[in-house]
């Protein structure tokens, strides 16, 4: 029963005005379980239970505090406009004078 309630609240997401958070952390879920069911559960246990229920931990990509969005555009790689296929015969292979045909014994 507690696992079903945990899965339901994770799927529905927190309501900031009610829960006081904008995203669930294991710490917040442990606190919610204690408030609702008077069950004291460690954060590690919450993580294991969430994994067993099929949830995956998502984390945001870290950003440098002084990162400037305008400067990022100048460092982005650009591709050539369109690749064109080589014309037949435009490639020349070099012929080597060494290593003639192989003689069979």
Secondary structure, 3 states (H helix, E strand, C coil): CHHHHHHHHHHHCCCHHHHCCCCCCHHHHHHHHHHHHCCCCCHHHHHHHHHHCCCCCCCCCCCCCCCCHHHHHHHCCCCCCCCCCCCCCCCCCCCCCCCCCCCCC
